[in-house]
Amino acid sequence: MSTRGYYHISEPHRIRASSDPERTRLVPVSAVLALILFITVRVIYGVRVCQVLFVGDAGELATASYTSGIAHPPGYPLFTLLGRFFSHLRFSSPTDSFPPGIFDVAFRMNMMSLWLGVLTVVVVYFIVARILKNPFVAFLSAFLFATSTTFLSQSLVGEVYTLNGLITALIIYILLLINEKLTSWRLLLLALMFGLGIAHHTSVLAMAFPVLIFLFFTLASTRVKLTKNVLLGMLLFFIIGLLPYLYLPAASSHDPYQDWENPENIPNFFKLVTRSEYRQIKADIIHSDESLGFTGISKSYGGWLRKSFSRFFVYLGYFGLLIALFSGKRFGLLLGLLYLFMTVPYFIYFRNIPPQELFYLEVYYIPAHIVFSIFLGYIFYSALEKLPKIFKKPSTRFIFAILIFILLFTITMKSFNARVRNYSLRNHTIGSRYAYDVLSQLPENAILISNGDEIFLFWYMQQVAEYRKDIVILETDTLTKTGSWIWASTLRQHPDLIVPEFSKSTQMPENIFLEQLRISNSHRLIYMTGLSPELKPVTSDLKIISDGILYAYGKSSNFKNSPVLDSMLANGLFNAQLDFSIESADPYEFELLNNYVSAYYKYGNFFLGKGQNDPANKMLTRSFILSPDYQ
């Protein structure tokens, strides 16, 4: 039996979904505009891409990809496999701010996101061109999406959201093909893309209900009956799309340093892919005293949408939404449903999130921004195709259409200049600078206790750049959880590290555990990246003293000198240029910058008290530049 016969929908039921519409072909103008868009967006992204390691999850994702490790829940196996390929390509970071080669892998991961972002924009272009049969409208819509600040920001760093956007755009394009002509192979391709989407980011499930509704009405209107073979084929292709999940237990079996949840067995595997760790965080959020509520979250989304597209194009986009809904076309209704399910469920699910955690959500709306850019295409099409019809002469209509396009193009370019002309991560080095400064100045064999996502920067430095692997990196949140995967990885790398034995039996307070760790490993000095109430000294002879951009922990007798500060001063690291302002920093950057601000201010006053005015003025000036209100 041929493959075509096995999966093919029987001939009597093969009916075009929209009464045999004109087949859409790639005309030369459309191909030329697609190429121009591709090159333009590649250049815009290329001159802005981050050249080193970015803050947030970028260090952790780069480490997992390069070392064949396990990323944070749900594991992101598809992204990790793609990252594994990209991170081992042979091209280097162009930065000259750090020793050669140290951030090459980070730059490769950033470039992977860049290329995925460019491809997403091109797919959006073809979606709009295929729906509206107007490549100029498609160019404007796709360009606005490409330069929307949310998507642009994710296309410049090694994050997971451009791949999520590409999969979303491909699913919408396949649905458009099904709308034009229902074939079994298009259904199989849809099932495959859904499987791949879930193997990357489970947010693709937000599309499931609208897609099922669309398929139901498509099948009903065309009187198509799916055969058992087609349904089995769709199930098979969906499972093939899920195959990247096999990477997780396979990689974990080799005990990589980054082995999140250790998914070698079925219970741990499901803990990872179902984000059980984050469900507890969600429970904590639900019981938080602070929350924004449904209205607050929806207003925040509106703010992000205006920031991404500008207020003018937001108004136009919602007019385009109305045009799509009232077009009488099934695909317009599908787009409306997709937009609804890509936004409102987040308003409901995260309604109890406190304001300080809100920034996490912005990137979740990238799929909704894709659909919104298609709505912009609808309003542009109406302006170009319908407004000129008020004139009777064809030549007048043509001239008027050209004038409208020039006007829309001019507004688009002005919007681009206003929103993103000066937005660039090319010289964004705060994460890399902080990680390098901290590790390069620590005494040999020290213990560093990090807090939050900044630990990912240190993982990258040790596991990818293989820099200062003598340092023991611990995390505040898992400090006493000695049975966790992160402790297992730490002990594999530092087998001589002594863990307090009785910490394994009861819930020991962090500060008592820390003191026992210090006593058991007296040859290792202990440093912290920040102050934590849980780690306050247990006795009066124990101190936490500022040392450079870190805090040293130990007995008062140990603080006769400040090795980190002395090393930073000797190596001129306090003179490193930090082109940032703490007022414009995101929460990831804020904590890192605040450490520098605090150190500059503290030691500026220290040198001022000793009559050393030159270094005092330098440090106080740096502190003021980074944070004018700090005192």
Summary of the structure (lengths in Angstrom):
residues: 631
radius of gyration: 27.7
end to end distance: 79.0
largest distance: 93.9
contacts: 2126
relative contact order: 0.10
helix: 66%
strand: 4%
